[in-house]
Amino acid sequence: MAEVETASSKRIKKPVDKKQLLEEYRIAQESRHASLMGRKEVFMGKAKFGIFGDGKELAQLAMARYFQKGDFRAGYYRDQTFMFAIGNLSLQEYFAQLYAHTDVNAEPASAGRLMNGHFATRSLNDDGTWKNLMNIKNSSADISPTAAQMPKLLGLAYASKLFRENKDLHSLTDFTNKGNEVAWGTIGNASTSEGMFFETINAAGVLQVPMVVSVWDDGYGISVPNEYHTTKGSISEILRGFQRNDDQKGYEIFVVKGWDYEGLDRAFENASRIAREEHVPVLIHVTEMTQPQGHSTSGSHERYKSAERLEWEKEHDCLTKFKDYLIKNEVANQEALDKIELEAKQFVKEQKDIAWKAFAGTIKKELDEAVSLLKTVASSCSDPSGINQLAQELSKTLNPIRKDVISTVRRALWILRNDDEAIKQDLKSWYTTQQQLNEDRYNSHLYSQSEYNVERIEPVPAVYEDDSPQVDGREVLQACFDSILSRDPRFFAFGEDVGKIGDVNQAFAGLQAKHGEWRVTDTSIRECTIIGQGLGAALRGLRPMAEIQYLDYIYYALMTLADDVACLQYRTKGGQKAPLIVRTRGHRLEGVWHAGSPIGMLLNSLRGMVICVPRNMSQAAGMYNTLMEADEPALVIECLNGYRLKEKMPTNISEMKVALGSPEILRSGEDITVVTYGSMCRVVMDAAEELSLMGIDLEVIDVQTLLPFDTSGVIGASVKKTNRVLFADEDVPGGGTAYMMQQAIQHQGIYYHLDAEPAAIAAKAHRPAYSSDGDYFSKPSVEDVVEKVYAIMHESNPQKFPAI
């Protein structure tokens, strides 16, 4: 571990570039004043909340110096100076995000969907196609949860490893220069206590990827000092064991003070060289940082810092030290630097005012339109005083937001409910237009809106010959994966036991030997960073398949999936995408920890991902082919008990594609519709045979995907015919079945066609007990389905179907 020597008593060793130094001082001063003014804007009520990067400016300038086009950042919400310095954030954009401006041209990172300090560059064109990422200094979209940027950082760096080692990827020059790109991560000192940080650090050391992690250490995590966060009070101290040596691979670790210009420059220069050329991960522990305004606008650091600490922070403010450094080394005198600071302050104020005028002007225009319409309506409606009062209150609103305008109009329409349509027509028309605009502003892009949306991929039915062989289900998948690996060099699969043995169920058997270790790869047991590894690679244009060995293990990765993968397109309003395929297996397992089907949890957590629940491996193969043509992240849950069941091998295994969002009718019937998926399809189909002997004709529908869910109305059409419906799955009661019922009732109107109460059958509320008996008594069986359906038919015709 290298303790970078301070430069407080030394002159500049490099040739002096006075112009660069003064430009960096200007950027630092602009960033500082942006923080100071941003805090005031919040306190004035012009913004909701603020969190700022003051005190971290000098280290970020040093990092920016060595950040190249094609590189990627995965950081956190104090990196504004860095973003200013690399030219990917203007002051107007900075304040536009503080105000939550919904125009993507004004606020390109998130179109006002994220609070300030959440940075992103736009990797995609308006049509959803990739830009040339090698012409951009890239920032992955930030997320707030502490240390949650780390798993993605691993994947961004791992992509460079793949780009370097797999020569078939060298032609992808819009995404790489033969793996020469570095992934730069930043994190606060307190957040290094999180498991995500340690898991990522370990994985990067194992993989030896070009990753530079900078820890901004100001000694606190909100009010809690380092001794409560970190053993020995120092993250670099406890990571000494990761330091590489002549015999062992590992990290290069630097420790440098946050106010030391030369030390910071040397640390980041060396880190860039080591990571870029040698593909060795680097940790830079930047100590003695300050936080002049405290953690955020939600409180004051004077509550928990001593007078001595506050005085120390004032003396060690990096801008004060930088100013002293520039004067001491005769780069500029006091007067010149004071002038730069004054100009910076004035410039920030001008840019802030422009940003506010642009934000407020749009809303003011809508407010004026609404007030004018309300006054017009008041002249002819039945309650003019009520409408005029609303108009007057709206017109006097201080710093109005869009909610004020729309809420007022909605309340006006309540008052006008008994008036003639002609009187309120213009107001209603205006409101309808605003609803459409606001849908785009606040609710669009949860899923891809490009031509590569999964629902736009044309299906191709499986083709079978008379002599098509019957094979194990896992062999169908093996043929599918072999085909994808052969035709698309961007595709690679990785996970626990995926490589050498070809996964625990042998769907990749022999494929590592055939296609190479960089295409089919083993990992350690670390679900969180397996997902991060795939996410980061997908952000860089690759097509990863990350395997979670069993569905139960997805809990370890759920936060990354929910907070980063699923909402990526939404929170960037189509600016970034990560078409990661997560492959796992579940359903009819046995035991408390290996039998989970937590579908309701996944549906509620992973909106923004596609969730596929194939009933067999041929369906799964068709789904994988579809997903490889699409540009959306997906979770595919294979049936664990299906790998050894026999299926016909499709002759068009490379071309067959399943229509995602379209259920399949497995059995036509007249008496009752049973809606299910996955392993329950076999259970229900077996039950259908038993029920047919009792004179009951089931229509069995396999939904195939839960997200999207039956976009073509198959279930509604079926219930219109049968007038009865049963939803069946293996989740807990009120889980997946409740979701399916809600979708069918609310969006397909099945309520109006029902002659019996809609019913559901699910597993028990507890996790399944071990053994086949545990499975039988915990999850729905053939007998359960038969008796549930029979009871519904008994209620409608007890004479024909007497009670069992």
Secondary structure as the mmCIF struct_conf table of DSSP 4:
data_model
#
loop_
_struct_conf.conf_type_id
_struct_conf.id
_struct_conf.beg_label_comp_id
_struct_conf.beg_label_asym_id
_struct_conf.beg_label_seq_id
_struct_conf.end_label_comp_id
_struct_conf.end_label_asym_id
_struct_conf.end_label_seq_id
STRN STRN1 ALA A 2 GLU A 3
HELX_LH_PP_P HELX_LH_PP_P1 VAL A 4 THR A 6
TURN_TY1_P TURN_TY1_P1 SER A 8 SER A 9
BEND BEND1 LYS A 14 LYS A 14
HELX_LH_PP_P HELX_LH_PP_P2 PRO A 15 VAL A 16
HELX_RH_AL_P HELX_RH_AL_P1 LYS A 18 PHE A 43
TURN_TY1_P TURN_TY1_P2 MET A 44 GLY A 45
BEND BEND2 LYS A 46 LYS A 48
TURN_TY1_P TURN_TY1_P3 ASP A 54 GLY A 55
HELX_RH_AL_P HELX_RH_AL_P2 GLU A 57 ARG A 65
TURN_TY1_P TURN_TY1_P4 TYR A 66 TYR A 66
TURN_TY1_P TURN_TY1_P5 LYS A 69 GLY A 70
STRN STRN2 PHE A 72 ALA A 74
TURN_TY1_P TURN_TY1_P6 TYR A 77 ARG A 78
HELX_RH_AL_P HELX_RH_AL_P3 GLN A 80 ALA A 85
TURN_TY1_P TURN_TY1_P7 ILE A 86 GLY A 87
BEND BEND3 ASN A 88 ASN A 88
HELX_RH_AL_P HELX_RH_AL_P4 LEU A 91 TYR A 99
TURN_TY1_P TURN_TY1_P8 ALA A 100 ALA A 100
TURN_TY1_P TURN_TY1_P9 VAL A 104 ALA A 106
BEND BEND4 GLU A 107 GLU A 107
TURN_TY1_P TURN_TY1_P10 PRO A 108 GLY A 112
BEND BEND5 LEU A 114 LEU A 114
TURN_TY1_P TURN_TY1_P11 ASN A 116 GLY A 117
STRN STRN3 LEU A 124 LEU A 124
TURN_TY1_P TURN_TY1_P12 ASP A 126 ASP A 127
BEND BEND6 GLY A 128 GLY A 128
HELX_LH_PP_P HELX_LH_PP_P3 THR A 129 THR A 129
STRN STRN4 TRP A 130 TRP A 130
HELX_LH_PP_P HELX_LH_PP_P4 LYS A 131 LYS A 131
HELX_RH_3T_P HELX_RH_3T_P1 LEU A 133 ASN A 135
BEND BEND7 ILE A 136 ILE A 136
STRN STRN5 ASN A 138 SER A 139
HELX_LH_PP_P HELX_LH_PP_P5 SER A 140 ASP A 142
BEND BEND8 PRO A 145 PRO A 145
TURN_TY1_P TURN_TY1_P13 THR A 146 ALA A 148
HELX_RH_AL_P HELX_RH_AL_P5 GLN A 149 GLU A 165
HELX_RH_3T_P HELX_RH_3T_P2 LYS A 167 LEU A 169
TURN_TY1_P TURN_TY1_P14 HIS A 170 SER A 171
TURN_TY1_P TURN_TY1_P15 THR A 173 PHE A 175
BEND BEND9 ASN A 177 ASN A 177
TURN_TY1_P TURN_TY1_P16 LYS A 178 GLY A 179
STRN STRN6 ALA A 183 GLY A 188
TURN_TY1_P TURN_TY1_P17 ASN A 189 ASN A 189
HELX_RH_3T_P HELX_RH_3T_P3 ALA A 190 SER A 193
BEND BEND10 GLU A 194 GLU A 194
HELX_RH_AL_P HELX_RH_AL_P6 GLY A 195 LEU A 207
TURN_TY1_P TURN_TY1_P18 GLN A 208 GLN A 208
STRN STRN7 MET A 211 TRP A 216
BEND BEND11 GLY A 219 GLY A 219
STRN STRN8 TYR A 220 GLY A 221
TURN_TY1_P TURN_TY1_P19 ILE A 222 SER A 223
STRN STRN9 VAL A 224 PRO A 225
HELX_RH_AL_P HELX_RH_AL_P7 ASN A 226 HIS A 229
BEND BEND12 THR A 230 THR A 230
HELX_RH_3T_P HELX_RH_3T_P4 THR A 231 GLY A 233
HELX_RH_AL_P HELX_RH_AL_P8 ILE A 235 ILE A 238
TURN_TY1_P TURN_TY1_P20 LEU A 239 LEU A 239
HELX_RH_3T_P HELX_RH_3T_P5 ARG A 240 PHE A 242
STRN STRN10 GLN A 243 GLN A 243
BEND BEND13 ASP A 246 GLN A 248
STRN STRN11 TYR A 251 TYR A 251
STRN STRN12 GLU A 252 LYS A 257
TURN_TY1_P TURN_TY1_P21 GLY A 258 TRP A 259
HELX_RH_AL_P HELX_RH_AL_P9 TYR A 261 GLU A 278
STRN STRN13 VAL A 282 THR A 287
BEND BEND14 GLU A 288 GLU A 288
TURN_TY1_P TURN_TY1_P22 PRO A 292 GLN A 293
BEND BEND15 HIS A 295 HIS A 295
TURN_TY1_P TURN_TY1_P23 THR A 297 SER A 298
HELX_RH_3T_P HELX_RH_3T_P6 HIS A 301 ARG A 303
TURN_TY1_P TURN_TY1_P24 TYR A 304 TYR A 304
BEND BEND16 LYS A 305 LYS A 305
HELX_RH_AL_P HELX_RH_AL_P10 ALA A 307 GLU A 315
TURN_TY1_P TURN_TY1_P25 HIS A 316 HIS A 316
HELX_RH_AL_P HELX_RH_AL_P11 CYS A 318 LYS A 328
TURN_TY1_P TURN_TY1_P26 ASN A 329 GLU A 330
BEND BEND17 VAL A 331 ALA A 332
HELX_RH_AL_P HELX_RH_AL_P12 GLN A 334 ALA A 378
TURN_TY1_P TURN_TY1_P27 SER A 379 SER A 380
BEND BEND18 CYS A 381 SER A 382
HELX_RH_AL_P HELX_RH_AL_P13 PRO A 384 SER A 395
TURN_TY1_P TURN_TY1_P28 LYS A 396 LYS A 396
BEND BEND19 LEU A 398 ASN A 399
HELX_RH_AL_P HELX_RH_AL_P14 ARG A 402 ILE A 415
HELX_RH_3T_P HELX_RH_3T_P7 LEU A 416 ASN A 418
BEND BEND20 ASP A 419 ASP A 419
HELX_RH_AL_P HELX_RH_AL_P15 GLU A 421 ASN A 443
BEND BEND21 LEU A 446 TYR A 447
BEND BEND22 SER A 450 SER A 450
TURN_TY1_P TURN_TY1_P29 GLU A 451 TYR A 452
HELX_RH_3T_P HELX_RH_3T_P8 VAL A 454 ARG A 456
BEND BEND23 ILE A 457 ILE A 457
HELX_LH_PP_P HELX_LH_PP_P6 GLU A 458 PRO A 459
STRN STRN14 VAL A 460 VAL A 460
TURN_TY1_P TURN_TY1_P30 ASP A 466 ASP A 467
HELX_LH_PP_P HELX_LH_PP_P7 SER A 468 PRO A 469
STRN STRN15 GLN A 470 ASP A 472
HELX_RH_AL_P HELX_RH_AL_P16 GLY A 473 ARG A 487
TURN_TY1_P TURN_TY1_P31 PRO A 489 ARG A 490
STRN STRN16 PHE A 491 GLY A 495
TURN_TY1_P TURN_TY1_P32 GLU A 496 ASP A 497
BEND BEND24 GLY A 499 ILE A 501
BEND BEND25 ASP A 503 ASP A 503
TURN_TY1_P TURN_TY1_P33 VAL A 504 ASN A 505
TURN_TY1_P TURN_TY1_P34 ALA A 507 GLY A 510
HELX_RH_AL_P HELX_RH_AL_P17 LEU A 511 HIS A 515
TURN_TY1_P TURN_TY1_P35 GLU A 517 ARG A 519
STRN STRN17 VAL A 520 ASP A 522
BEND BEND26 ILE A 525 ILE A 525
HELX_RH_AL_P HELX_RH_AL_P18 GLU A 527 LEU A 539
TURN_TY1_P TURN_TY1_P36 ARG A 540 GLY A 541
STRN STRN18 ARG A 543 GLU A 547
BEND BEND27 GLN A 549 TYR A 550
HELX_RH_3T_P HELX_RH_3T_P9 LEU A 551 TYR A 553
HELX_RH_AL_P HELX_RH_AL_P19 ILE A 554 THR A 560
HELX_RH_PI_P HELX_RH_PI_P1 LEU A 561 VAL A 565
TURN_TY1_P TURN_TY1_P37 ALA A 566 CYS A 567
HELX_RH_AL_P HELX_RH_AL_P20 LEU A 568 ARG A 571
TURN_TY1_P TURN_TY1_P38 THR A 572 LYS A 573
BEND BEND28 GLY A 574 GLY A 575
HELX_LH_PP_P HELX_LH_PP_P8 LEU A 580 LEU A 580
STRN STRN19 ILE A 581 GLY A 586
BEND BEND29 HIS A 587 ARG A 588
BEND BEND30 GLY A 591 GLY A 591
TURN_TY1_P TURN_TY1_P39 VAL A 592 HIS A 594
HELX_RH_AL_P HELX_RH_AL_P21 ILE A 599 SER A 605
TURN_TY1_P TURN_TY1_P40 ARG A 607 GLY A 608
BEND BEND31 MET A 609 MET A 609
STRN STRN20 VAL A 610 CYS A 612
BEND BEND32 ARG A 615 ASN A 616
HELX_RH_AL_P HELX_RH_AL_P22 MET A 617 GLU A 629
BEND BEND33 ALA A 630 ALA A 630
BEND BEND34 GLU A 632 GLU A 632
STRN STRN21 ALA A 634 CYS A 639
HELX_RH_3T_P HELX_RH_3T_P10 LEU A 640 GLY A 642
BEND BEND35 TYR A 643 LEU A 645
STRN STRN22 LYS A 646 LYS A 648
HELX_LH_PP_P HELX_LH_PP_P9 MET A 649 PRO A 650
TURN_TY1_P TURN_TY1_P41 THR A 651 GLU A 655
STRN STRN23 LYS A 657 LYS A 657
TURN_TY1_P TURN_TY1_P42 LEU A 660 GLY A 661
STRN STRN24 GLU A 664 ARG A 667
BEND BEND36 GLU A 670 ASP A 671
STRN STRN25 ILE A 672 THR A 676
TURN_TY1_P TURN_TY1_P43 GLY A 678 SER A 679
HELX_RH_AL_P HELX_RH_AL_P23 MET A 680 SER A 692
TURN_TY1_P TURN_TY1_P44 LEU A 693 GLY A 695
STRN STRN26 LEU A 698 ASP A 702
STRN STRN27 THR A 705 LEU A 707
BEND BEND37 PRO A 708 PRO A 708
TURN_TY1_P TURN_TY1_P45 THR A 711 SER A 712
HELX_RH_AL_P HELX_RH_AL_P24 VAL A 714 THR A 722
BEND BEND38 ASN A 723 ASN A 723
STRN STRN28 VAL A 725 ALA A 728
BEND BEND39 GLU A 730 ASP A 731
TURN_TY1_P TURN_TY1_P46 PRO A 733 GLY A 734
BEND BEND40 GLY A 735 GLY A 735
HELX_RH_AL_P HELX_RH_AL_P25 GLY A 736 GLN A 748
HELX_RH_3T_P HELX_RH_3T_P11 ILE A 750 HIS A 753
BEND BEND41 ASP A 755 ALA A 756
STRN STRN29 ALA A 759 ILE A 761
BEND BEND42 ALA A 765 HIS A 766
HELX_LH_PP_P HELX_LH_PP_P10 ARG A 767 ALA A 769
BEND BEND43 TYR A 770 TYR A 770
HELX_RH_AL_P HELX_RH_AL_P26 SER A 771 SER A 778
BEND BEND44 LYS A 779 LYS A 779
HELX_RH_AL_P HELX_RH_AL_P27 VAL A 782 SER A 796
TURN_TY1_P TURN_TY1_P47 PRO A 798 LYS A 800
BEND BEND45 PHE A 801 PHE A 801
#
